[in-house]
Amino acid sequence: MGSNTRLSQKEEKTFQYQDSLPRLPVPSLEQTCNKYLESVKPLVNETDYLQTDFLINEFKNGVGKELQKKLLQKGQEQRNWLEKWWEEEGYLRPRYPITPYVNIGGPVSSFSMWPPLEGTQIKRSAILTNGVLHIWQQIYKEEMQVQKMSNKPLCMNQYARVFAGCRVPGKEVDKLKILFKPAPASSPRHIVVQINSRLFSCTVLEENYEPFTAPEIERSLQEIVKIASSKSPGPAVGVLTAGERHTWYELREHLKSLSPRNVNYLNEIETALFILVLEEHDARQETEISQHSIAGDCKNRWFDKFFSILAFKAGLFATHCDHCPFEGVVDADVVEQALALIQRNNGEWKGRKEIKNSIPPYELDFVIDNQIAKGIEVAATMYQSAADNLEVLSHHFDEFGKNVPKSLGIHPDTFCQMAIQLTHYRIHKKPAPTYETAQTRQFYHGRTDTVRSCTEEALNWCKAMVDPKKDINFKAQLLHKACLKHGQLMMEGINGQAIDRHLLGLSMIAKEEGIPTPQIYLDKSWTKSGGSGNYTLSTSCVGFTEIYGSCAPMVADGYGIFYSIEEHRFNISFTRWRNSQVTDVHRFRDEFWKSLCDMRDILQAVSKL
């Protein structure tokens, strides 16, 4: 799966390899068709499989050839043939609300450094804001180390999208407003603070783009709290970002027409480096924090903002992000690096205490009318219904971490994915189409492709695990085969040779050329194997630190599973829709831990024979 390392050469600049990164490849049609058939097999009956086999042969010898030829041409003309399609079709064109369906979030795991403590919200918020600003500064000055995999530089473009960016609603398709440019370009110098359903602009960078000190930021935050607490709750204009996209577009246009002030305020929000939410909730448990991070109080949110930090009353934190501009691993890495800076001083401010910079914050006091007020009310009701339907369960498994699978010669992520497969099979008595992200960042503007973790090898192993007649050696043998297959699929995904994005590209060529939708996309097996966002298990490894996150399930009877794997611990979040009569996150959690232990016990026992 490759090793992801950071090189420390001072002469390297963050974005210096961007122009020399290879193009995103177009896989061969024959290869994708064969691998698609393989991925379908464990999930459909023989009749459906034979029908799919027929349609695939018809496709690759017919219209598929024409589509592939045009896609190869596009691949020669563009350095990343997928980028625009992926963002527009996956994120910007859908008209349903982005939260809680698309956006991502998770706890900022600082419990060891900052245990819950009343009265620390503002001080810790200032310290964390200062830390995050130093990470922004590293990116701005191109001093963030270039990430590499097997000594190949990875695309760093997603780091240029974390700060000073915002989604803007459109009538038919949204747009990404990205302000960030590396030095010596100019940059916004403010963040937006949300509290008591109100929004404030707060300057946090000096004119030379040095971050304000934590005491300077703290004073501004105290001033904001003082102003906000002296007033009744504000109109909560940010709630509009929780509505359907075309409705928000129309209301935003109306909001702009009410006053030039509103135009300026919208720009102030959209260009802010990020948003800091001073929460009114006293969330102290990780499950509660995770729930708030992706399905929290919409009155203190601007869901279109790329990156938001949520600060709870007892000094604990979470993030909330638009998923369109970057992957969860990037958000997690920014937070991890900021925490690492803060942990050097054990969570305390050790720098200059004298306050030199004093730019008063000010409220973004929108002019609204009855139409806007009604829109806020409707959006809030719609959002709350969806948010209440999303159940999040976060947990730490402390018995072992990546140390055990590594000692057994298995990649920790593969080990976790097989545990997910076994857990679902034990509970639901059947396999499930599974989506796992594979990072394609070795290519120009590469994002992800899909590892379809539910393989024939994994299914055969799951069946053996629930069969009391099968001995331990047989189970271990099948587990090794399943792990090898997953590792192969992951490497193919990383190298741009997976199938989902290729199949998307071929379908988009057909759409743009006015060619009727090929039958493989209308076939039962397409949906049953996860096509068009129908994955029962939506999973992602966020990394190998304490930072993890949460995402909503893709389908009504599915699960969302985000996790990270430390040396001696698994950190994991399970989500489901509460109105499902099929899913159960508490049972899934319990069975998942059992699966991990059973896998360990089997492999360790066999290794001693």
PyMOL commands that set and color helices and strands:
alter all, ss='L'
color gray80, all
select helices_A, chain A and resi 18-20+29-43+46-60+63-77+83-92+121-140+157-161+214-229+237-242+245-258+260-271+286-295+298-300+328-343+370-389+403-407+412-428+456-465+472-494+500-512+519-521+524-528+585-607
alter helices_A, ss='H'
color red, helices_A
select strands_A, chain A and resi 4-6+104-108+147-149+152-153+165-168+175-178+190-195+198-203+275-278+307-311+317-321+362-363+390-397+434-439+448-451+537-543+559-566+569-577
alter strands_A, ss='S'
color yellow, strands_A
deselect
rebuild
show_as cartoon
